[in-house]
Amino acid sequence: MRRTLILFVSLLAAALLLFVLLRLLPGDPANALVGVGATPDQVAAARAEVGSDQPLATQFARYLADLSRLDFGTSFVSRADVSQEISDRLSVTLPLTLAGFLIALLLAVPLGVLSALRADRPSGAAISVVSQLGVAVPVFWVGILLVTLFAVNLRWLPSGSFPRRGWSDFGGALQAMVLPALTIGLVMGASLLRYVRAATQGVLEADYLRTARAMGAGRREALLRHGVRNGAIPVISVLGIELASTFLGAVVVERVFSLPGLGSMLLLAIQQRDYPSVQGVLFVSTLLVLLVGFAADLTQRLLDPRLRDRATS
């Protein structure tokens, strides 16, 4: 209950911060609705429409009431419902994020464990060096390399864009997701691999694992029965951070591959000074990041009884 309360307080603080920052921007939001040569009456009507003629306290109360219903208003530019547009964009961003994160896990966990088990061998050192290089390489550069190799040279996959029919064209949508998800997965996997390696090395040096070995358990058996759960506890907190950064990093990847996701919507809304769209995308992004952290914290408490005991003491 305490963590849930912290989640709601964090959301409220994020909403307040977004509200204040957007109001600090130069100009009135109503200017996005009228032309350069608008008359004072037209400006006044636009201000009444967007609510910028009301006191800030009234605007914030209305803003919170709309957020409680996940109602982000109407776009100043397209006149479309922002909530519906965000929902459509999430159908691209969320699968991309989850697919990239799954690829990262499939790469990082086995390679991280293998690197720790063979830390004194050339293969373990080679995995560590490659992961360091992966962390240093920018995500957009990895995307460009993959496009050059698989789209331009081999012509196996499309270089970008997304089917107009969306996921109705499942085959086309799946093909469009392969390279972006692989880009995210490679970069994120390299970063995550280092944490898995460090956690596994910590487990291998623990007293309880040496005790299990002394009692006759093999190295693999001792690691699987006693080490996996303890090694997973610190990694889970990192997984929450990595998943959140994967979601935020999808903005760059969507730009590289011309995907109509949440990141593309945010960049376009900023360029057009479309305040409802900017506000909606930033709040949904913040909400998802906080929910990921909340889920990671609860998972840690389920795996580690010491955290539960500390919370109830």
Secondary structure, DSSP 8 states (H G I E B T S, - for coil): -HHHHHHHHHHHHHHHHHHHHHHHSSS-GGGGTS-TT--HHHHHHHHHHHTTTS-HHHHHHHHHHHHHTT---B-TTT--BHHHHHHHHHHHHHHHHHHHHHHHHHHHHHHHHHHHHTTTSHHHHHHHHHHHHHHHS-HHHHHHHHIIIIIIIS--S--S---TTGGGSHHHHHHHHHHHHHHHHHHHHHHHHHHHHHHHHHHHTSHHHHHHHHTT--HHHHIIIIIHHHHHHHHHHHHHHHHHHHHHHHHHHHHHTT--SHHHHHHHHHHTT-HHHHHHHHHHHHHHHHHHHHHHHHHHHHH-HHHHHHHH-
